[in-house]
């Protein structure tokens, strides 16, 4: 186990992944305003996992979602799960213009889909602690490998240290850390756009 994250909740680990994604976007595409993507990522943490709203809002602005439809009406017709607005859809399409397409193996798509895939996998495993530990660390390795390939410095993992497991109402340690507020303070994109 990666010692940096052994006492960090799964949600805290997702925050670290978000920090990595922000660094990727800013390093490779500094001329774009990534506020929409950052806002959707960080607000996801304030939703309970079982509500799915955070997943739908973030997933609805990823390239694999917005670029596979010809327009917003087409997306709403075929993807009833997405709860992004027409304005957000158009903004996301402009963000990815000239960078990527809807092909899921493009690096930009892989990077932005890491949180979506991770959440789907964890949900599919009924949020089993051991599986969550393994899956979150595998996805951290994946995003860190992409950053290292581009020579992008990794975020300081100690910034998520405050997201250690806490006891739940039954007195058991909550390894997941469901529904966390205030995590957007970790965002370098949102700090720069205040």
C-alpha positions in Angstrom: 0.0 0.0 0.0 1.1 3.5 -0.8 2.0 4.9 2.7 0.9 8.4 1.7 -2.7 7.3 1.5 -3.0 4.4 4.0 -4.9 6.6 6.5 -6.9 8.6 3.9 -10.5 8.0 3.1 -11.5 7.0 -0.5 -13.1 10.4 -0.9 -9.8 12.0 0.2 -8.0 9.9 -2.4 -10.5 11.1 -5.0 -9.6 14.7 -4.0 -6.0 13.9 -4.6 -6.9 12.6 -8.1 -8.8 15.9 -8.7 -5.6 17.8 -7.7 -3.7 15.7 -10.3 -6.2 16.3 -13.0 -6.1 20.1 -12.4 -2.3 20.1 -12.7 -2.5 18.1 -15.9 -5.0 20.5 -17.4 -3.1 23.7 -16.4 0.3 22.3 -17.5 -0.8 21.1 -21.0 -3.6 23.5 -21.8 -2.9 26.7 -19.8 -4.7 28.9 -22.3 -8.1 27.3 -21.5 -10.4 28.3 -18.6 -10.9 25.0 -16.8 -13.2 26.5 -14.1 -16.3 24.5 -15.3 -14.4 21.2 -15.0 -12.9 22.1 -11.6 -16.3 23.3 -10.3 -18.0 20.0 -11.3 -15.2 17.9 -9.8 -15.1 19.6 -6.5 -18.8 20.0 -6.0 -19.1 16.2 -6.5 -17.5 15.7 -3.1 -20.4 17.4 -1.3 -23.0 15.0 -2.7 -23.6 11.6 -1.1 -22.3 8.9 -3.3 -25.7 7.2 -3.4 -27.4 10.4 -4.8 -25.5 10.1 -8.1 -26.0 13.9 -8.8 -22.3 14.6 -8.5 -21.4 11.8 -10.8 -24.0 12.9 -13.4 -22.9 16.5 -13.3 -19.2 15.8 -13.7 -19.6 12.9 -16.1 -21.9 15.1 -18.2 -19.2 17.6 -19.0 -16.4 15.1 -19.9 -15.3 14.7 -23.5 -16.6 11.2 -23.7 -20.1 12.6 -23.0 -20.3 15.9 -24.7 -18.4 15.1 -27.9 -20.3 12.0 -28.8 -23.5 14.0 -29.4 -24.1 16.5 -32.2 -25.7 19.0 -29.9 -27.3 19.5 -26.5 -30.7 18.3 -27.6 -29.1 15.1 -29.0 -27.4 14.5 -25.7 -30.6 15.0 -23.7 -32.4 12.6 -26.0 -29.9 9.8 -25.7 -28.4 10.5 -22.2 -31.2 11.2 -19.8 -28.8 10.8 -16.9 -26.8 14.0 -17.6 -28.0 17.0 -15.6 -25.8 19.6 -17.2 -27.3 22.7 -18.6 -27.2 23.7 -22.3 -24.8 26.5 -21.4 -22.5 24.1 -19.6 -22.7 21.6 -22.5 -21.7 24.3 -25.0 -18.9 25.6 -22.7 -17.5 22.1 -22.4 -17.5 21.5 -26.1 -15.5 24.7 -26.7 -13.1 23.7 -24.0 -12.2 20.4 -25.8 -12.2 21.9 -29.3 -8.9 21.2 -30.9 -7.7 19.1 -28.0 -9.6 15.8 -28.2 -12.6 14.0 -29.7 -15.0 11.4 -28.4 -12.5 8.6 -28.7 -12.3 7.2 -25.2 -8.6 6.2 -25.5 -7.3 9.8 -26.1 -5.2 10.8 -23.1 -7.4 13.8 -22.2 -10.4 11.6 -22.1 -8.6 9.0 -20.0 -7.5 11.6 -17.5 -11.0 13.2 -17.2 -12.7 9.8 -17.0 -10.6 8.4 -14.1 -13.0 9.7 -11.5 -16.0 8.3 -13.4 -14.5 4.9 -13.9 -13.3 4.8 -10.3 -16.8 5.7 -9.0 -18.4 3.1 -11.3 -16.0 0.4 -10.2 -16.5 1.1 -6.5 -20.3 1.3 -6.8 -20.2 -2.1 -8.7 -18.3 -3.6 -5.7 -20.8 -2.2 -3.2 -18.2 0.1 -1.7 -16.2 -2.8 -0.2 -13.4 -1.3 1.8 -10.6 -3.6 0.6 -11.7 -3.3 -3.0 -11.9 0.5 -2.6 -8.4 0.6 -1.1 -7.0 -1.3 -4.1 -9.0 0.6 -6.8 -8.3 4.1 -5.5 -4.6 3.4 -5.3 -4.6 1.9 -8.8 -6.2 5.0 -10.2 -3.8 7.2 -8.3 -0.9 5.3 -9.8 -2.5 5.8 -13.3 -2.9 9.6 -13.0 0.5 10.0 -11.4 2.1 8.0 -14.2 0.5 10.4 -16.8 1.7 13.4 -14.9 5.2 12.0 -14.6 5.3 11.2 -18.3 4.8 14.9 -19.0 7.2 16.1 -16.3 4.3 17.6 -14.3 5.0 17.9 -10.6 2.7 15.8 -8.4 0.5 17.6 -5.9 1.5 17.5 -2.2 -0.3 14.4 -0.9 -0.1 15.7 2.7 -2.8 18.2 1.6 -5.4 15.4 1.9 -4.2 14.2 5.3 -7.1 15.8 7.1 -9.4 13.3 5.3 -8.6 10.5 7.6 -11.4 8.0 8.4 -13.7 9.1 11.2 -16.1 7.1 13.3 -19.6 6.9 12.0 -22.8 6.9 14.0 -22.3 3.2 14.7 -18.8 3.8 16.1 -17.1 2.1 13.1 -14.4 3.8 11.1 -15.8 5.2 7.8 -13.1 4.3 5.3 -15.1 6.0 2.5 -15.6 9.5 3.9 -18.9 10.0 2.0 -20.1 13.5 1.4 -17.3 16.0 2.3 -17.7 19.7 2.3 -15.1 22.3 1.7 -12.8 20.2 -0.4 -12.7 22.8 -3.1 -10.1 24.7 -1.0 -7.6 22.2 -2.6 -8.4 23.4 -6.1 -5.7 25.6 -7.7 -8.1 26.4 -10.5 -10.9 27.7 -8.4 -8.5 29.6 -6.2 -7.2 31.4 -9.2 -10.7 32.4 -10.4 -12.1 33.9 -7.3 
